Amino acid sequence: MSPSSAPQPHHAEAPRLEVQNLVRRFDGQVVVDDVSFSIPAGQVTCLLGPSGCGKSTTLRIIAGVDMQDQGKIFVDGNLVCDTVFRVPPERRAIGLMFQDFALFPHLSVADNVAFGLDGSRAEKRARVVELLERVHLEKHIDSYPHALSGGEQQRVALARALAPRPRILLMDEPFLGAGRAAARRHPRRDAGAAERGRHRRSAGHARAARGDAHGRPDPADARRQDRAAWRAL
């Protein structure tokens, strides 16, 4: 693209995230129907709606892992995507925590969190340790996803989304495995205190220390551990 045709800043004092007339269709069916919103920096925003109404698809389009059929997306006044121009996902400074976590099963917890990080090996390791300590998973740094509970995998996914220090953090069903009571008590703090000053937008069990006589984990104890970890963020 030549300099003369490059997208220009949208306006001087732009919101952190702006979506204009977003449309997405699958097999002729409209899934995202003319969605527009504008959100300032530092604000926590939630997309609410019934299952299948396009919340996850909207987040995926903003993050760049899906493509809209119509509409524009701006970050800090700069166009990141329309139906012609598209900034690659890794250059958008947008983190996405997937609803199904999307961890790489062949990578350790450390390598999952470090995925996408730049810098030396030592710098990456330091960032990984910092984030795993914040989500209380430092003892699992060399474990693999299959050895973790659902709640632990979710916290690894959160750490991975935060690792590159994104300007916008998108979370799809962020409290699904963290305990409904904890989510109701501290929605703002739990959603983003691990990284201050980021804009968060969301749609939407730790392994038990004790078990039964057969060594199976106690679900109630697992839920308590998950809630404690999220409250500490």
C-alpha atoms as an extended CHARMM CRD file, in Angstrom:
* protein
*
       233  EXT
         1         1  MET       CA              0.0000000000        0.0000000000        0.0000000000  PROA      1               0.0000000000
         2         2  SER       CA              1.3990000000        3.4010000000       -0.9640000000  PROA      2               0.0000000000
         3         3  PRO       CA              1.7110000000        6.2000000000        1.6580000000  PROA      3               0.0000000000
         4         4  SER       CA             -1.0180000000        8.2000000000       -0.0620000000  PROA      4               0.0000000000
         5         5  SER       CA             -3.5030000000        5.3390000000        0.2660000000  PROA      5               0.0000000000
         6         6  ALA       CA             -2.5930000000        4.3000000000        3.8190000000  PROA      6               0.0000000000
         7         7  PRO       CA             -5.4540000000        4.6930000000        6.3440000000  PROA      7               0.0000000000
         8         8  GLN       CA             -5.2770000000        7.9740000000        8.2270000000  PROA      8               0.0000000000
         9         9  PRO       CA             -6.0370000000        8.4640000000       11.9560000000  PROA      9               0.0000000000
        10        10  HSD       CA             -9.7740000000        8.6080000000       12.5640000000  PROA      10              0.0000000000
        11        11  HSD       CA             -9.7540000000       11.6950000000       14.8190000000  PROA      11              0.0000000000
        12        12  ALA       CA             -7.5110000000       13.4820000000       17.3210000000  PROA      12              0.0000000000
        13        13  GLU       CA             -9.0290000000       12.3940000000       20.6380000000  PROA      13              0.0000000000
        14        14  ALA       CA            -10.1500000000        8.9430000000       19.6880000000  PROA      14              0.0000000000
        15        15  PRO       CA            -11.6930000000        6.2600000000       21.8970000000  PROA      15              0.0000000000
        16        16  ARG       CA             -9.5720000000        3.2470000000       22.6850000000  PROA      16              0.0000000000
        17        17  LEU       CA            -11.8780000000        1.0290000000       20.6450000000  PROA      17              0.0000000000
        18        18  GLU       CA            -14.4670000000        1.9700000000       18.0440000000  PROA      18              0.0000000000
        19        19  VAL       CA            -16.5590000000       -0.4160000000       15.9770000000  PROA      19              0.0000000000
        20        20  GLN       CA            -18.6590000000        0.9040000000       13.0950000000  PROA      20              0.0000000000
        21        21  ASN       CA            -21.5300000000       -0.9950000000       11.4560000000  PROA      21              0.0000000000
        22        22  LEU       CA            -20.0360000000       -4.4520000000       11.8900000000  PROA      22              0.0000000000
        23        23  VAL       CA            -21.7450000000       -7.2360000000        9.9130000000  PROA      23              0.0000000000
        24        24  ARG       CA            -20.8250000000      -10.9220000000        9.7120000000  PROA      24              0.0000000000
        25        25  ARG       CA            -22.6710000000      -13.6180000000        7.8060000000  PROA      25              0.0000000000
        26        26  PHE       CA            -22.2750000000      -17.3980000000        7.7850000000  PROA      26              0.0000000000
        27        27  ASP       CA            -23.9050000000      -19.3190000000        4.9360000000  PROA      27              0.0000000000
        28        28  GLY       CA            -26.1650000000      -16.3610000000        4.2270000000  PROA      28              0.0000000000
        29        29  GLN       CA            -27.3060000000      -16.0100000000        7.8490000000  PROA      29              0.0000000000
        30        30  VAL       CA            -26.5370000000      -12.7170000000        9.5910000000  PROA      30              0.0000000000
        31        31  VAL       CA            -24.7320000000      -13.4680000000       12.8670000000  PROA      31              0.0000000000
        32        32  VAL       CA            -23.4730000000       -9.9510000000       13.6600000000  PROA      32              0.0000000000
        33        33  ASP       CA            -26.0110000000       -7.3820000000       12.5020000000  PROA      33              0.0000000000
        34        34  ASP       CA            -24.8290000000       -3.7570000000       12.1140000000  PROA      34              0.0000000000
        35        35  VAL       CA            -23.0500000000       -3.5320000000       15.4830000000  PROA      35              0.0000000000
        36        36  SER       CA            -21.5390000000       -0.1690000000       16.4460000000  PROA      36              0.0000000000
        37        37  PHE       CA            -20.0300000000        1.0700000000       19.7160000000  PROA      37              0.0000000000
        38        38  SER       CA            -17.3110000000        3.3800000000       20.9930000000  PROA      38              0.0000000000
        39        39  ILE       CA            -15.3940000000        2.7820000000       24.2470000000  PROA      39              0.0000000000
        40        40  PRO       CA            -12.8510000000        5.0580000000       25.9720000000  PROA      40              0.0000000000
        41        41  ALA       CA             -9.5670000000        3.8370000000       27.4270000000  PROA      41              0.0000000000
        42        42  GLY       CA             -9.7240000000        2.2210000000       30.8570000000  PROA      42              0.0000000000
        43        43  GLN       CA            -13.3810000000        1.2510000000       30.6760000000  PROA      43              0.0000000000
        44        44  VAL       CA            -14.6540000000       -2.2530000000       31.3940000000  PROA      44              0.0000000000
        45        45  THR       CA            -17.4960000000       -3.1690000000       29.0480000000  PROA      45              0.0000000000
        46        46  CYS       CA            -19.5930000000       -6.3120000000       28.7690000000  PROA      46              0.0000000000
        47        47  LEU       CA            -21.5100000000       -7.6940000000       25.8010000000  PROA      47              0.0000000000
        48        48  LEU       CA            -24.7250000000       -9.2910000000       26.9990000000  PROA      48              0.0000000000
        49        49  GLY       CA            -27.1070000000      -11.4490000000       25.0050000000  PROA      49              0.0000000000
        50        50  PRO       CA            -28.4370000000      -14.9630000000       24.5240000000  PROA      50              0.0000000000
        51        51  SER       CA            -26.3110000000      -17.7890000000       23.2070000000  PROA      51              0.0000000000
        52        52  GLY       CA            -25.7410000000      -17.5390000000       19.4700000000  PROA      52              0.0000000000
        53        53  CYS       CA            -26.3770000000      -13.7950000000       19.1560000000  PROA      53              0.0000000000
        54        54  GLY       CA            -22.8490000000      -13.0300000000       17.8940000000  PROA      54              0.0000000000
        55        55  LYS       CA            -20.9410000000      -11.9850000000       21.0120000000  PROA      55              0.0000000000
        56        56  SER       CA            -17.9890000000      -14.3170000000       20.4720000000  PROA      56              0.0000000000
        57        57  THR       CA            -17.9140000000      -13.6030000000       16.7450000000  PROA      57              0.0000000000
        58        58  THR       CA            -17.7280000000       -9.8640000000       17.4490000000  PROA      58              0.0000000000
        59        59  LEU       CA            -14.7600000000      -10.3660000000       19.7900000000  PROA      59              0.0000000000
        60        60  ARG       CA            -13.0040000000      -12.6030000000       17.2780000000  PROA      60              0.0000000000
        61        61  ILE       CA            -13.4210000000      -10.0020000000       14.5340000000  PROA      61              0.0000000000
        62        62  ILE       CA            -12.0180000000       -7.2590000000       16.7750000000  PROA      62              0.0000000000
        63        63  ALA       CA             -9.0340000000       -9.4560000000       17.6520000000  PROA      63              0.0000000000
        64        64  GLY       CA             -8.4500000000      -10.2580000000       13.9900000000  PROA      64              0.0000000000
        65        65  VAL       CA             -9.0020000000      -14.0200000000       14.0200000000  PROA      65              0.0000000000
        66        66  ASP       CA            -12.1890000000      -13.6180000000       11.9840000000  PROA      66              0.0000000000
        67        67  MET       CA            -13.1020000000      -11.1820000000        9.2070000000  PROA      67              0.0000000000
        68        68  GLN       CA            -16.2160000000       -9.0540000000        8.9240000000  PROA      68              0.0000000000
        69        69  ASP       CA            -18.3220000000       -8.7600000000        5.7870000000  PROA      69              0.0000000000
        70        70  GLN       CA            -19.0060000000       -5.0710000000        6.4370000000  PROA      70              0.0000000000
        71        71  GLY       CA            -17.8740000000       -2.4170000000        8.8740000000  PROA      71              0.0000000000
        72        72  LYS       CA            -14.7330000000       -0.8440000000       10.3120000000  PROA      72              0.0000000000
        73        73  ILE       CA            -12.7010000000       -1.2190000000       13.5060000000  PROA      73              0.0000000000
        74        74  PHE       CA            -10.5020000000        1.5260000000       14.9680000000  PROA      74              0.0000000000
        75        75  VAL       CA             -8.0030000000        1.3720000000       17.8400000000  PROA      75              0.0000000000
        76        76  ASP       CA             -6.9230000000        4.7460000000       19.2350000000  PROA      76              0.0000000000
        77        77  GLY       CA             -8.2920000000        6.3790000000       16.1010000000  PROA      77              0.0000000000
        78        78  ASN       CA             -6.3020000000        4.1990000000       13.7160000000  PROA      78              0.0000000000
        79        79  LEU       CA             -8.0700000000        1.8940000000       11.2960000000  PROA      79              0.0000000000
        80        80  VAL       CA             -7.1240000000       -1.7210000000       11.9690000000  PROA      80              0.0000000000
        81        81  CYS       CA             -9.6600000000       -3.4190000000        9.7330000000  PROA      81              0.0000000000
        82        82  ASP       CA            -12.3020000000       -2.8440000000        7.0990000000  PROA      82              0.0000000000
        83        83  THR       CA            -13.2340000000       -5.0400000000        4.1460000000  PROA      83              0.0000000000
        84        84  VAL       CA            -10.0890000000       -4.0150000000        2.2120000000  PROA      84              0.0000000000
        85        85  PHE       CA             -7.3920000000       -2.9890000000        4.7070000000  PROA      85              0.0000000000
        86        86  ARG       CA             -6.4490000000       -5.3570000000        7.5430000000  PROA      86              0.0000000000
        87        87  VAL       CA             -3.7950000000       -5.1460000000       10.2670000000  PROA      87              0.0000000000
        88        88  PRO       CA             -2.6420000000       -8.6780000000       11.2080000000  PROA      88              0.0000000000
        89        89  PRO       CA             -3.8390000000       -9.8950000000       14.6390000000  PROA      89              0.0000000000
        90        90  GLU       CA             -0.3270000000       -9.8950000000       16.1260000000  PROA      90              0.0000000000
        91        91  ARG       CA              0.0920000000       -6.1780000000       15.3040000000  PROA      91              0.0000000000
        92        92  ARG       CA             -3.2080000000       -4.9360000000       16.7580000000  PROA      92              0.0000000000
        93        93  ALA       CA             -2.1100000000       -4.8430000000       20.4330000000  PROA      93              0.0000000000
        94        94  ILE       CA             -5.3160000000       -6.7120000000       21.2600000000  PROA      94              0.0000000000
        95        95  GLY       CA             -5.3500000000       -9.7440000000       23.5380000000  PROA      95              0.0000000000
        96        96  LEU       CA             -8.1020000000      -12.3710000000       23.3290000000  PROA      96              0.0000000000
        97        97  MET       CA             -8.8890000000      -14.9870000000       25.9590000000  PROA      97              0.0000000000
        98        98  PHE       CA            -10.9260000000      -17.6120000000       24.1160000000  PROA      98              0.0000000000
        99        99  GLN       CA            -13.9920000000      -19.1910000000       25.6680000000  PROA      99              0.0000000000
       100       100  ASP       CA            -12.4750000000      -22.6690000000       25.2100000000  PROA      100             0.0000000000
       101       101  PHE       CA             -9.0300000000      -21.3410000000       26.2860000000  PROA      101             0.0000000000
       102       102  ALA       CA             -7.3610000000      -22.6740000000       23.0520000000  PROA      102             0.0000000000
       103       103  LEU       CA             -4.1730000000      -23.7520000000       24.8170000000  PROA      103             0.0000000000
       104       104  PHE       CA             -1.6020000000      -25.6650000000       22.7890000000  PROA      104             0.0000000000
       105       105  PRO       CA             -1.5980000000      -29.2230000000       24.1910000000  PROA      105             0.0000000000
       106       106  HSD       CA              1.9770000000      -29.9450000000       23.0460000000  PROA      106             0.0000000000
       107       107  LEU       CA              3.3830000000      -26.8630000000       24.8210000000  PROA      107             0.0000000000
       108       108  SER       CA              4.0560000000      -26.4540000000       28.5260000000  PROA      108             0.0000000000
       109       109  VAL       CA              2.2800000000      -23.8150000000       30.5910000000  PROA      109             0.0000000000
       110       110  ALA       CA              5.3640000000      -21.6050000000       30.3030000000  PROA      110             0.0000000000
       111       111  ASP       CA              5.5260000000      -21.9730000000       26.5330000000  PROA      111             0.0000000000
       112       112  ASN       CA              1.7850000000      -21.3220000000       26.1760000000  PROA      112             0.0000000000
       113       113  VAL       CA              2.0740000000      -18.0730000000       28.1140000000  PROA      113             0.0000000000
       114       114  ALA       CA              5.2280000000      -17.0690000000       26.2160000000  PROA      114             0.0000000000
       115       115  PHE       CA              3.6600000000      -17.7560000000       22.8330000000  PROA      115             0.0000000000
       116       116  GLY       CA              3.7590000000      -14.5170000000       20.8430000000  PROA      116             0.0000000000
       117       117  LEU       CA              6.1980000000      -12.7430000000       23.1650000000  PROA      117             0.0000000000
       118       118  ASP       CA              9.2220000000      -10.9400000000       21.7390000000  PROA      118             0.0000000000
       119       119  GLY       CA             12.5610000000      -10.5120000000       23.4310000000  PROA      119             0.0000000000
       120       120  SER       CA             15.3260000000      -12.7130000000       24.7710000000  PROA      120             0.0000000000
       121       121  ARG       CA             14.6890000000      -16.0690000000       26.3700000000  PROA      121             0.0000000000
       122       122  ALA       CA             15.4120000000      -14.5820000000       29.7990000000  PROA      122             0.0000000000
       123       123  GLU       CA             12.9950000000      -11.6880000000       29.2260000000  PROA      123             0.0000000000
       124       124  LYS       CA             10.2580000000      -14.0670000000       28.1220000000  PROA      124             0.0000000000
       125       125  ARG       CA             10.8260000000      -16.3150000000       31.1180000000  PROA      125             0.0000000000
       126       126  ALA       CA             10.6770000000      -13.3750000000       33.5140000000  PROA      126             0.0000000000
       127       127  ARG       CA              7.3620000000      -12.2120000000       32.0400000000  PROA      127             0.0000000000
       128       128  VAL       CA              5.9480000000      -15.7400000000       32.2360000000  PROA      128             0.0000000000
       129       129  VAL       CA              6.9570000000      -16.1150000000       35.8850000000  PROA      129             0.0000000000
       130       130  GLU       CA              5.4950000000      -12.7040000000       36.7370000000  PROA      130             0.0000000000
       131       131  LEU       CA              2.1000000000      -13.5490000000       35.2550000000  PROA      131             0.0000000000
       132       132  LEU       CA              1.9070000000      -17.0900000000       36.5930000000  PROA      132             0.0000000000
       133       133  GLU       CA              2.6010000000      -15.7480000000       40.0820000000  PROA      133             0.0000000000
       134       134  ARG       CA             -0.2780000000      -13.3160000000       39.6670000000  PROA      134             0.0000000000
       135       135  VAL       CA             -2.6790000000      -16.1140000000       38.7830000000  PROA      135             0.0000000000
       136       136  HSD       CA             -1.1940000000      -18.4730000000       41.4050000000  PROA      136             0.0000000000
       137       137  LEU       CA              0.0400000000      -21.0670000000       38.9240000000  PROA      137             0.0000000000
       138       138  GLU       CA              3.8040000000      -20.6910000000       39.2710000000  PROA      138             0.0000000000
       139       139  LYS       CA              4.1120000000      -24.2750000000       40.5650000000  PROA      139             0.0000000000
       140       140  HSD       CA              2.6330000000      -25.5000000000       37.2470000000  PROA      140             0.0000000000
       141       141  ILE       CA              5.0750000000      -23.5860000000       35.0580000000  PROA      141             0.0000000000
       142       142  ASP       CA              6.4780000000      -26.7810000000       33.5060000000  PROA      142             0.0000000000
       143       143  SER       CA              3.1810000000      -28.7050000000       33.4410000000  PROA      143             0.0000000000
       144       144  TYR       CA              1.1230000000      -29.3630000000       30.3290000000  PROA      144             0.0000000000
       145       145  PRO       CA             -2.5140000000      -28.3100000000       29.7980000000  PROA      145             0.0000000000
       146       146  HSD       CA             -3.8770000000      -31.8500000000       30.1060000000  PROA      146             0.0000000000
       147       147  ALA       CA             -2.5650000000      -31.9920000000       33.6800000000  PROA      147             0.0000000000
       148       148  LEU       CA             -4.5320000000      -28.9000000000       34.7130000000  PROA      148             0.0000000000
       149       149  SER       CA             -8.1360000000      -28.4970000000       35.7440000000  PROA      149             0.0000000000
       150       150  GLY       CA            -10.5250000000      -26.3210000000       33.7460000000  PROA      150             0.0000000000
       151       151  GLY       CA            -10.0990000000      -23.3900000000       36.1000000000  PROA      151             0.0000000000
       152       152  GLU       CA             -6.3270000000      -23.6340000000       35.9440000000  PROA      152             0.0000000000
       153       153  GLN       CA             -6.3800000000      -23.7850000000       32.1540000000  PROA      153             0.0000000000
       154       154  GLN       CA             -8.5390000000      -20.6720000000       32.1400000000  PROA      154             0.0000000000
       155       155  ARG       CA             -5.9880000000      -18.7910000000       34.2290000000  PROA      155             0.0000000000
       156       156  VAL       CA             -3.1930000000      -19.8830000000       31.8980000000  PROA      156             0.0000000000
       157       157  ALA       CA             -5.2490000000      -18.5180000000       28.9990000000  PROA      157             0.0000000000
       158       158  LEU       CA             -5.6690000000      -15.2220000000       30.8680000000  PROA      158             0.0000000000
       159       159  ALA       CA             -1.9260000000      -15.0050000000       31.5240000000  PROA      159             0.0000000000
       160       160  ARG       CA             -1.2060000000      -15.6830000000       27.8460000000  PROA      160             0.0000000000
       161       161  ALA       CA             -3.6200000000      -12.9460000000       26.7430000000  PROA      161             0.0000000000
       162       162  LEU       CA             -1.9620000000      -10.4610000000       29.1080000000  PROA      162             0.0000000000
       163       163  ALA       CA              1.6330000000      -11.4420000000       28.3470000000  PROA      163             0.0000000000
       164       164  PRO       CA              2.2590000000       -9.0680000000       25.3850000000  PROA      164             0.0000000000
       165       165  ARG       CA              0.7970000000       -6.1400000000       27.3820000000  PROA      165             0.0000000000
       166       166  PRO       CA             -2.1020000000       -5.4750000000       24.9910000000  PROA      166             0.0000000000
       167       167  ARG       CA             -3.8370000000       -2.1210000000       24.8740000000  PROA      167             0.0000000000
       168       168  ILE       CA             -7.1840000000       -3.9310000000       24.7080000000  PROA      168             0.0000000000
       169       169  LEU       CA             -8.0420000000       -7.2070000000       26.4170000000  PROA      169             0.0000000000
       170       170  LEU       CA            -10.9940000000       -9.2090000000       25.1100000000  PROA      170             0.0000000000
       171       171  MET       CA            -12.3500000000      -12.0320000000       27.2590000000  PROA      171             0.0000000000
       172       172  ASP       CA            -14.9610000000      -14.5000000000       26.0540000000  PROA      172             0.0000000000
       173       173  GLU       CA            -16.9940000000      -15.8310000000       29.0090000000  PROA      173             0.0000000000
       174       174  PRO       CA            -14.2080000000      -14.9090000000       31.4640000000  PROA      174             0.0000000000
       175       175  PHE       CA            -15.9770000000      -16.1620000000       34.5960000000  PROA      175             0.0000000000
       176       176  LEU       CA            -17.2350000000      -19.4300000000       33.1930000000  PROA      176             0.0000000000
       177       177  GLY       CA            -14.8800000000      -21.5250000000       35.3220000000  PROA      177             0.0000000000
       178       178  ALA       CA            -14.0580000000      -19.0350000000       38.0480000000  PROA      178             0.0000000000
       179       179  GLY       CA            -17.1400000000      -19.2670000000       40.2090000000  PROA      179             0.0000000000
       180       180  ARG       CA            -20.3210000000      -17.2930000000       39.7230000000  PROA      180             0.0000000000
       181       181  ALA       CA            -20.2790000000      -15.8760000000       43.2450000000  PROA      181             0.0000000000
       182       182  ALA       CA            -16.7690000000      -14.4550000000       42.8480000000  PROA      182             0.0000000000
       183       183  ALA       CA            -17.6760000000      -12.9460000000       39.5040000000  PROA      183             0.0000000000
       184       184  ARG       CA            -20.6890000000      -11.2110000000       40.9950000000  PROA      184             0.0000000000
       185       185  ARG       CA            -18.7150000000       -9.8360000000       43.9380000000  PROA      185             0.0000000000
       186       186  HSD       CA            -15.7260000000       -8.4280000000       42.0460000000  PROA      186             0.0000000000
       187       187  PRO       CA            -16.4280000000       -8.2200000000       38.3030000000  PROA      187             0.0000000000
       188       188  ARG       CA            -14.2380000000       -5.1890000000       37.6030000000  PROA      188             0.0000000000
       189       189  ARG       CA            -11.2860000000       -6.1760000000       39.7890000000  PROA      189             0.0000000000
       190       190  ASP       CA            -11.2490000000       -9.8000000000       38.6870000000  PROA      190             0.0000000000
       191       191  ALA       CA            -11.5610000000       -8.9250000000       35.0070000000  PROA      191             0.0000000000
       192       192  GLY       CA             -8.3860000000       -6.9190000000       34.7780000000  PROA      192             0.0000000000
       193       193  ALA       CA             -6.4050000000       -6.0900000000       37.8830000000  PROA      193             0.0000000000
       194       194  ALA       CA             -3.5570000000       -8.2810000000       36.6420000000  PROA      194             0.0000000000
       195       195  GLU       CA             -2.7030000000       -5.5390000000       34.1580000000  PROA      195             0.0000000000
       196       196  ARG       CA             -3.6250000000       -1.9660000000       35.1310000000  PROA      196             0.0000000000
       197       197  GLY       CA             -4.5760000000        0.6700000000       32.5890000000  PROA      197             0.0000000000
       198       198  ARG       CA             -5.8000000000       -1.6990000000       29.8890000000  PROA      198             0.0000000000
       199       199  HSD       CA             -9.2390000000       -1.5180000000       28.3320000000  PROA      199             0.0000000000
       200       200  ARG       CA            -11.2110000000       -4.7240000000       28.9430000000  PROA      200             0.0000000000
       201       201  ARG       CA            -14.1420000000       -6.0080000000       26.9670000000  PROA      201             0.0000000000
       202       202  SER       CA            -15.7990000000       -9.2980000000       27.8370000000  PROA      202             0.0000000000
       203       203  ALA       CA            -18.6610000000      -11.4540000000       26.6050000000  PROA      203             0.0000000000
       204       204  GLY       CA            -20.4270000000      -13.0970000000       28.8860000000  PROA      204             0.0000000000
       205       205  HSD       CA            -11.4420000000      -25.7270000000       38.7440000000  PROA      205             0.0000000000
       206       206  ALA       CA             -8.3580000000      -25.6210000000       40.3390000000  PROA      206             0.0000000000
       207       207  ARG       CA             -7.0700000000      -29.0760000000       41.3210000000  PROA      207             0.0000000000
       208       208  ALA       CA             -8.3370000000      -29.8280000000       44.8190000000  PROA      208             0.0000000000
       209       209  ALA       CA             -5.8990000000      -30.2250000000       47.6650000000  PROA      209             0.0000000000
       210       210  ARG       CA             -8.2680000000      -32.7400000000       49.2320000000  PROA      210             0.0000000000
       211       211  GLY       CA            -10.0740000000      -35.6790000000       47.6710000000  PROA      211             0.0000000000
       212       212  ASP       CA            -12.4010000000      -38.5070000000       48.4630000000  PROA      212             0.0000000000
       213       213  ALA       CA            -11.4400000000      -42.0030000000       49.5480000000  PROA      213             0.0000000000
       214       214  HSD       CA            -10.5590000000      -42.9010000000       45.9480000000  PROA      214             0.0000000000
       215       215  GLY       CA             -8.3010000000      -39.8770000000       45.4430000000  PROA      215             0.0000000000
       216       216  ARG       CA            -10.7930000000      -37.9510000000       43.3170000000  PROA      216             0.0000000000
       217       217  PRO       CA            -10.7210000000      -34.1630000000       43.8050000000  PROA      217             0.0000000000
       218       218  ASP       CA            -13.4400000000      -32.4980000000       45.8130000000  PROA      218             0.0000000000
       219       219  PRO       CA            -15.3980000000      -30.2260000000       43.3790000000  PROA      219             0.0000000000
       220       220  ALA       CA            -16.3720000000      -27.7970000000       46.1570000000  PROA      220             0.0000000000
       221       221  ASP       CA            -12.7470000000      -27.3940000000       47.2080000000  PROA      221             0.0000000000
       222       222  ALA       CA            -11.7380000000      -26.8760000000       43.5700000000  PROA      222             0.0000000000
       223       223  ARG       CA            -14.2810000000      -24.0850000000       43.1950000000  PROA      223             0.0000000000
       224       224  ARG       CA            -13.0270000000      -22.4250000000       46.3920000000  PROA      224             0.0000000000
       225       225  GLN       CA             -9.4440000000      -22.4590000000       45.0960000000  PROA      225             0.0000000000
       226       226  ASP       CA            -10.4760000000      -20.9740000000       41.7770000000  PROA      226             0.0000000000
       227       227  ARG       CA            -12.4250000000      -18.1760000000       43.4230000000  PROA      227             0.0000000000
       228       228  ALA       CA             -9.5050000000      -17.3770000000       45.7210000000  PROA      228             0.0000000000
       229       229  ALA       CA             -7.1130000000      -17.1500000000       42.7850000000  PROA      229             0.0000000000
       230       230  TRP       CA             -9.3450000000      -14.7970000000       40.7920000000  PROA      230             0.0000000000
       231       231  ARG       CA             -9.9730000000      -12.5700000000       43.8280000000  PROA      231             0.0000000000
       232       232  ALA       CA             -6.2240000000      -12.1950000000       44.2920000000  PROA      232             0.0000000000
       233       233  LEU       CA             -5.6370000000      -10.8590000000       40.7690000000  PROA      233             0.0000000000
